[in-house]
Amino acid sequence: MGPLWMTLLLASTLGFFAYTATRRWNLMRVAQRPENRADRIGERLAGVGKFVFGQARMPRYWWAGVAHIAVFFGFCVLLLNSIMLWVRGYVQHGAGAYDLWLFGTHQPLGMLYNFLRDVFTVLVIAGVLVFFYNRVVLRLKRLTLNTEGLLILGIIFTMMVTDLIYHGVELNRHYGGSHASMPFASLIAPLVGTSAALHHFGFWVHAGLVLLFLNLLPYGKHFHILTVVPNIFARNLAPSGRLRPIEDIEGRLERSETLGVKQVRDMSWKDVLDLYTCTECGRCSDHCPATRTGKLLSPKHLTIALRDHLYHDEAALVAAARNRTPQNGSDQPAADEKLLLVPATVKPEVIWACTTCAACETECPVFITYIDKIVDLRRHLALERGEFPEQLGTAFQGLERVGNPYSYPNEQRAEWAQGLDIPIMAEKGETQYLYWVGCAPSFDDRSRKIARAFAQLLLKAGVDFAILGPEEMCNGDPARRAGNEFLFQILARQNVETLNNYKVRRIVTTCPHCYNTLKNEYPDFGGKFEVVHHTELLAELVRAGRLRPSRPIDWTVTYHDACYLGRHNQVYDPPRELLGAIPGLRLAEIPASRDRGMCCGAGGAQMWKEEEAGSTRVNHARMQQLVDGLPASGSSRAIASACPFCKTMLTDALTDKGHEDVRQLDVAELLWQSVGDDV
């Protein structure tokens, strides 16, 4: 009867799995935007090794990470055990059946494998108990606390216990009740005896649960067990701060083609694979500034909502993909209201709350991208439907008319430099460094102090530099992050043309948003420059002895990592190096720093709109983290930053919450105070 039952079990379960997998494959093909993820094969394979088999991101949450590592490697080891059990369904049970192929109990390879299997069975049980504790006792808010999670944990736990029971009976029947290669099964053996019922129970329950588990995977968050390898292999290898451009945007407008993402078919297969791979661990939302301040946006819930839409409307999505008809030169299906992602699946308030800070993407252990998806939804709203927060319209108008979101005449761009005798490119023609000032340091009074301090430091160090002055336009970051890709590309092409006309090769900027756009996004439009942040250049000048901080500053400071300098571009050490070079200055590192630093709330075009409703403001929450890292009182407290937008947001928060005694300065301002005299 064994072979018959095993054949029926395998045929039914594997057949049903093939049916489900085919449905998931066809659903992924609904997404029509092309995406090439077959480049840089070596780098992709190395990523699979590091992040799948090396589990590199898991320990960022220590206990859950260690538990997952135990379960992951346990599954890798025990996969062979499950295959061997299925094979034993076709052979006579007994000592001969137990000594299968090269893995016989008395063979060296078999003894090694049996030991690993035995140890990892117990490690998997320990890992499962940690997960049970997190869900049942701690009830961690970041987790999705539903029946599915408990069911899967129960199945895994039962699989491990029944395997120990089966091998315990095997030891009693054929190996005298114990074996050195199976220490834990040997402990179980006295409890199970030689019972044929327990032997069959352990065998068939384990063999069947593995196949049941396989069939449950495509219906929930554990689908990642199958999709994580291709998802990490196909992960985004472009710079973190680079948004994917809309190619041939003018042509698409003329042909009335979809801009951004209106429905699932406008996504790519990789976007859908992301949705399949979400583990619902909640690490993304645990660090999302919008989620932490009570906004509607939760990266985890956004992913789940999109995935639920895929599964719930599967038939309609597949039918629409098959029956699409050309319209006005495009390849779009007739509009179906329930297939529109906004607002049917995602509320507008959700996508407009994102600061594009990349905290979610930094934490995600399976490399899901969120920012591109959110910006693609914004693009559809902004470019096709003209639906965006009212305040963004004012910023767009300023960018269109005068080249800056403040709507100040662009002729005023160099007014911040009055009295410093800084050369203009139109007059100088050639320079070692072009100082790209940016809009905030050009027009905002507080940010102008950053530009003046930095420029005076360059002059004191004898650096050859110049500015564009009125020829500089906004880099376009606010428009692009707000979804107005058309306006961004106009500004980008104008700026690239200006820079290329002057044969600019090196650019330094005090704004991380300018830094990111010039460095990571302008190459898509023909602008290939060496771009450095002002803290990088200043640190180099201090190391070279061209700037010598000498005046003591007896302050304790906390440092705020700007998202587009830190997480997006990995510039963490130069600002700290500069602060450490100032005599008397004490840097107090807070837990929420470096790649776990919280956003100030200005990114993702939030600087130019009202913040979405929540329990508190993002800048207030971030300011409090930084203030809590300072001494309780005293006049020598300060927050340092390296971004003009961060300076604005943190200064406003200090004022709003009555912390006027805490200073807020850019690193360049602090360095200038220590370096010295007027130039």
N, C-alpha and C positions, 0 to 999 in steps of 0.2 A: 504493500500500500504506500510505502514511503515515496517511491519515484512518482506514482500517480498524483499524490497530494502535492508534492513539490512542484510538479509540472503545472498543475492547476493553479497553485499559488503564484508561481512566477509568471505564467501566461496572463492571468487576470490582472495582476498588479502592474506588471511592466507594460501591458497593453493599455491600461487606463492611463498610466503615466505618459506614454507616447501620445495618446490623444490630447491630454492636457498640455503637454509641451508643444505640440503642433499649434494649438490655439494660441498659446503665448507667443510663439514665433510669428504667426500671422498677424497678431495684434501689434507686435513690434514693427512689422512691415507697413503698418498704416502710416507711420511717421515717414514723410517723404523728403525732408531736406537732406541733401547729401552730406556725408561726413566721412572724411578719410582719417582713420585711426590705425593705419597700417605702416606708418612711417617710424623711423627711429626704433627699429625692432629690438636692438640690443638694450636700449634704455628702458623700453617697455618690459622686456623680460626681467631685467634687473629689478624693476619695480615690483613685479609679481613675486620675485624671490624675497625682497625686503618686506613688503607690506602684506603679502598673503602668508608665505611660509615663515617669514621672519616676524610677523605680527607686530611690526614696528610701532604702530600707533596705539595699540591696545593698552599699554601700561600708562597712558596719559590719565586713565582712571584706574588706579593701582589694583584694588582688589577685584573689581570686575574684569580688568584686563588680564590679571594672572589666572582667574577662573576660566576666562575664554581661551587663553593659551592652552590650559590643561585640556579643555574639551576639544579644541581644534586638533591638537596633536593626538589626542586620544582617538578621535574619529579617523585620522590618517592611519594610525596603527591598526585600529579595529576593523577597517574596511576589508582587509585581507581575511580577518577572522569571519566576517559575515559571508564572504564569498566561499570560504571553506565550509561553512555550515550548509550553504545551499548545495554544494557539491555532495556533502554527506547525506543529503536527502536521497541521493541516487545510489548509495553504496551501503553495504552491510555495516551496522554499528558494531563497534568492537575495537580491539587494540589495533588491528590492521587499518581500520578506517581512521583511527585517531592519528596514526603515523602517516599523514598524507604528504606525498611528494617529498620535497626536501625539508619539510617542516616537521619531521617526526620528533617525538618528545626526547629521544635519546640521541638525536643528531645535533651537532653544534649550532647550525642555523635554526633548527627547531627550538632548541633550548633558549637561544637568544630571543627569538620571536615570542615564545610563550611567556618569558619573563616580562618583556615589554608590554605584551597584551594584558598580562595580569596587573602590572603596576598602573598602566594607563586606564584600565577599567576602574580602579579605585580613584585615580585622579579625576576622571570624568564624573564620578559620583560626588566627589568633593566639590568640583566646579558647579555641578547642578545644585547642590545644597546652598552654595553661595548665591546663586541666582534665585533660588526659592526664598532665601532670607531677604534679598533686596526687594522682591515682589510682595511677599506676604507680611513680613515684619516691618521693614523700613518703608515699604511702599513709596519708593523714590519717585518724585514728581516727573522726572525726565523720562520715565519709562511709560510705555503703553500697557496699562494694567488691565489686561483682558483675559478671557478664558483661553485663547489660543496659546499665549505664553505659558500658562500653567500646564495645559495639555501636552505641549511639546516637551516641557521639562519632565513631566510625568512619564512620557513615553521613553525618553532617554534614560531616565533613572531605572525604569523597569527593564529596558534592554540590558543595562549593565548588571543588574541583580540577577536576571535570569541566565545571563552568560556565566556568572560566577557559580550559580546553582548547577548548570549543565556540566561545567568543568569540574566542579566538586564531586559530582556523581561519577564522572569519568575517572577521576583519580581513585575513588573507592573501588570501582569495578576492575581497573586494569593496572593500577600502579601503587597499590598498597596504602592508599589514603593520603599520600603526600608526594610532593616532588619539589626538588630545590628550585626548579625554574618557575614554579607557580606558588609563591608564598601565600598569597591571599586566597586563592582557590583551596590551598591546603588548610587554611583556617576555616573555610566553609565546609569542607568535606565531612568532618564529624557530625555536622548538623543535618546533613542531607542523606547520609547512608548510601545505599545502592538502589534506592527506589526507582523502579521503571517509570512510575507516574511522574516523579520529579524530573527524571531524565528527559522524558518526552515533553514535559511542560517547559523546561528550560530551553530545549532545542527549538520547539515549534513557536513558542511565544517570541523568542529572540528573532528567529528567522522571519516571522511574520511582521513583527513590529518594525523591523528595518524597512520592509517594503511599504508598510503603511506610512511610515515617516517620509519615505521618498515621495509618496503620492500627495502628502499634505504640503510639501514644500512650495509648489507653485501657487498655493492659495493664501499664503500669508508671508510674514516677514522673514521666515526661514528660507525663502527662495534664494536668499543671498548665498546660501551654501553652494548653490549651483552656479550663480551668476557672478560671484565676487571675482573669480579669476579673470573672465573676459572683461569685467568692468574696470578692474585695476590695470589690466593690460592696455585697455583703450582709454585710460585716464587722460585728462588734458595736460599736455606737456608744454603748452604755451606759457609765457609768464603769467603769474596769477592775476596781475592787474590788467591784462589785455582782454577786452571784450571782443568777441568775434564780430567782424564788420558785416554789414549787409552789402553784398557784392552787387555792382551795377545798379545802384539805388535809383539813379535817374531813369534807367531803362525800365526798371520794375514799376516806377511811378507811371511812366507813359503807358505801360501795358496793363495798368490797374491790377498788378499782382499783389499778393499779400505781403505786407511789411511787418516783420516781427512774427509773433505767434498768436494766431486767432483761435486755432483748434489743434488737436493732436497731430493732424497730418502736416502741420507746419513745423513740427519738431523734427529732430533727427532720431535715428535708431538708438544712438547713444543716450539721448535724453530719456527714452523709454527704458533702456537698460538700467539707467540710474534709478528709475522708479521701482523696477523689479528688485533692485539690490538693497534698498533701504532696510536696515535692521530694526528700525524704530527704537534705537538705543537712547535717543534724545540728547546725545552729546551736542549736536548742533544747536538745538533750542536752549540748552543749558547755558550756552555762552552768547547767544544772540542778544544784542542790546535791546532790540525791539521787544522780544519775548520777556526779557528780564525787567522791562519797565511797563509791562502790562498792555502792550499793543496787540492787535489781532494777529500779527505775523508770528508764526512759529515755523521755522524751516521744516521741522519734522511733520507737522500737520499739513503744510503745503504739499509736501511730497506724498503723504498718505491720501490727501484729497485728490490729487492728480491720478494716483494709482487706482483709487476707488472708482474714479470716473472711467478709467480704461476698462476695468472689469465690469462695472455696472452697465456701461453703454457699448460693450464689445460688439454686439451685432450691428448696431447703427454705425459705429466707426468703421468696421470692416466693409459694410455695404457702401458707405459713402466713398471709401477709398477705391472700391471697384467701379463705382458708377460716376465718378467725377467727369465733368464735361468742360470743354474749353469755354472760357468766358473772357471776352475782350483781350484775346491773345494770351490769357493765362490758363492755368490748368487747375482751376478751383472747382470744388463741388458747390452745388447750391447750398446757401446758408441754412443751417439747422440750428435753431436757438439753443437746444439742449447740448449741442456740440461746442458752442462758444465757451471757451474756458473762463472768460470774465464777462459777466458776473455769475454764470451758471455754476461754475465749480469753485472759482476763487473770487473773493470780494475785492473790489478795488483798494479798499483800505489796507488789505494785506500786502499787496505788492508795493504800495506807496510808502510803507513803513520801513522798507529795507534801506540800510545805510551802506550797503555793498562793502562792509568791513572785512569780510572773509573769515570771520570767527567760526562760522558754521563749517566752511570748507576745510579749515585748518584742523578742526576736531574730527571730522567724519573719517572713520576708519576704513571706509570702502570707497572713498574718493568721489562722492556725489558732488556735482556742481550745482549751485543754487543761483549764483549771481546772474549767469547768462540766461537762465530760465526766467528770472524775475524781470530782467531788463528787456528780454524779448517780449514779454507780456506788456511792459510799458511801451515798447515801440509800437505795438499794434494800437494801443489806446491813443498814444500821442500823434502818430502819423496818419492813421486811417480814420479814427473816430473823433479826433480832436478832444479827447477826454483826459484832462490832467488837472492837478490842483491849480487853483486860480493864480496863486503867487508865482508859479512856474511860468505862466504866460508873461508876466512882467519881466522875468529874467530872460526869456526867449526874445522878447521885443528888444531888450537892451543889446543882446548878442547880435541880433539881426541888424539893428540900426547903427550902433556905434562900436560893436566888437567887445563889449564887456557887460556882465549881468547887472552892474550897478547903474548903468545908463548914464554914466558921466562921459563928457566929451573925451574922446581918446587922446586929444591934444594935451590933456592933463596928466598923462601917464608918467611923465618924468618930473612932475612937480615935487615928489618926495625927495628928489636928489638935489634940491636947490642949495647952493653953497658948498657942494662937495666936489664940483668940477669933474664930474664923471663923463667920459666921452660917449658920444652917440655913434652907432655904427654907420649912419649915413655920412658922418664926418670922418670917422676913423678908417672905415673900410675893411680893416683886418685886425684880428685880435686873438690872443691865446684862449681866452674864455669869453663867451657871451653870457652875461648875467641875464637870465630870463626871470624878470621880476614877478610876473603874475598879477592878477587883478587885485587881490586883497592888499598886497603891499603897495600897489600903485595908487589905490583910492581910499582905503580904509585907514583912518588915523592911527589906530592901535597897531595895525600891521605895518604901517610905514616905519615904525620904530625898528622893526626887524630888518627891513631893507637898509635903513641908514646904518645900523650897527654892523651889518654884514659888509656893506660897501666900505665903511671906514676900516674894517679889519683887512679887507683886500688891499686897500690903498696903503695901509701901514706895512703890510707884508710885501709890497711892491709887485703885486700880481697884475699882469697885463689883461685888462678886461674892458668891456664896453656894454652898453645896453641898446636896445632897439628904440626905446622911447615910443613916440606915437605910432611907429610901424608895428609894434607888438599888439597882437590881438589875443583875446582869450583863447586858451588852448582847446576849448570845447568840452572839457570834462563835465561841466554841469549839464549841458545839453545832452551829451551821450548817456550819462547815467540816468537822466530823466526820460530817456526813450526817444529823444529827438535826434535820431541818427543822421537825418538829412542835414540839419543845421551843423552838427558836429563835423561832418565831412566837408562842408563848405569852409568852415574855419580851419580845419586841419590842412586842407590843400592850400589855402591862402598863406598860412604860416610856414608850411614846408617850402612854398615857392620863395617867400621872403628869405628864409634861412639859407636855402640853396643858392640864391642869388648872391649872398654874401660869403658863400663857401664856408659856412660855419661848420666846425667839426667838434668843438667842445662847448658844452652848455652846462652852466651851474645855476641852480634855482633854489630858492628858500621855501618853495611850496611842494610838498610831497605829491599833490595832485598833478601839478605841472610836470614834476619829475617822472611820475608814472606814465603820463600820456606821451610826453616827448620820447621817453626811453622805450616804452613797450608797445605803443599804439601808432605812433607816427611812422615807424618803418613800413606799415601797411600802405602808406600813402607817399612813399618815396623819401621819407625823412630818416636818414640813418646817421645818428649823432652819438658821440660819447657824452652821456649825461651823468652828472654827479649832483648829489644833494649838498647843500652848503655845509652841513656838519661833516661830510666826508672830506671836502676840500679843506675846511678849517682844521680838522684833525691832522691832515697831512702837513699843513703849514706849521702847526704846533710841534709835530714830531721833527720837522726839518729845522726847527729853531727860528723860523721866520716870524713867528708870533710867540711872545713869552709872557704868559699870565704871571703877574707879580703882585698885584694888589690883592690882599686877602679879602675874601667875602665870607664872613662868619655866619653863614646860614645853613639850615638843614633843608634840603629840597627832595621832593619826590619827582620822578621823571615820568611823563606821559608819552607812551609810544603811539605815534600817529599810525593809523591803519595802513595808509598807502606808502608809508616809509618802512614800517616794520613787517607786518604779515604779508603784504603784497610784494615787497621788495627786499625783505630780509636785512634791512639796515638797522641794527640794534646797537652795535658797539661804538661807532664814532661819536654819537651824542654823549654817551657815558664816559668815553675817553676824554672828551673836552671838559665835562663837569669834574672829572677826577683830576684834571690838570690845574684847576683853579685853587689856589691856596686857601685853606680854611673852609672850603665848601664841603659839606657832608651830604652824600647821596644816600637816601633811605629807599631801598628797593621794596616795593609792595608785592604781594602775591600775584595780583592781576597786572602783570607786566610782561614785556617782550611779546611772544606770540599769544599770550593769554591776556594782553592788555585790552581793556574795554574801549570801544569807540567813544569819541566825544559827542557824536550825534550829528556831525555836519556832512558826512560823506553820502554818496548816492543822491546828490542834489538836495539833500535835506536842508542845507544852508540856505536854500532859496525858496523854501516853503514852510508853512506851519507844520509842526510836528503832529503826527497822528495821535488821536486820543489814547491815553494810557493811565497807569497809576502814578507815574512820575515822568519827568523829562530825562532823556538819556544823558544830557550834559550834567544834570544835577546828580545823577547816580554815579557817573564817572568822577566828578569833582569830589564827592564824598569819599570814594575809595582813596583818592590821592591825599585828601586832608587827613583821613584816618591814619595814614602812614607817617604823618608829621608829629612832632611833640604836641602835647595837649594845648599849650599856650606859649606865648612869647612873640616878640617882634621879628625874630629871625627865621621865619618860615616862608617857604616859596614852593611853587609848582613850576617845573621847567617843561618846555615843550619844544617842538621843532617843526611847527606847521602854523601858518597864520590863521587857518580856520579853527584849529584846536585852541589857539590863543583866544580867539573871540568867544568860543563856546565855554571854555573854562572860566574866563574872566566874567562872563555874564552869570555863570552859575555861582561863582564866589559872591558876586554882588547880590544875586537873588536870595541866597541863603545866609547873608550876613557875615561872610568871612572876609570882609575887606582888609583884615589884618594879614591875610595870606597873599603874598605877592604872586604874580603870574608873569613869567618872562620866557622869551625864546632863549635857547642855548646861546645864540649869537649875541644877544643883549647881555647875558651874564659874562660871556667871554670878553666882550668889549669893556665892561666895567672893570675887569681884572687886568686887561692889557694896557688900557690907559688913555693917554691924552687925545685931545682933538687933533684931527689931521688937517 
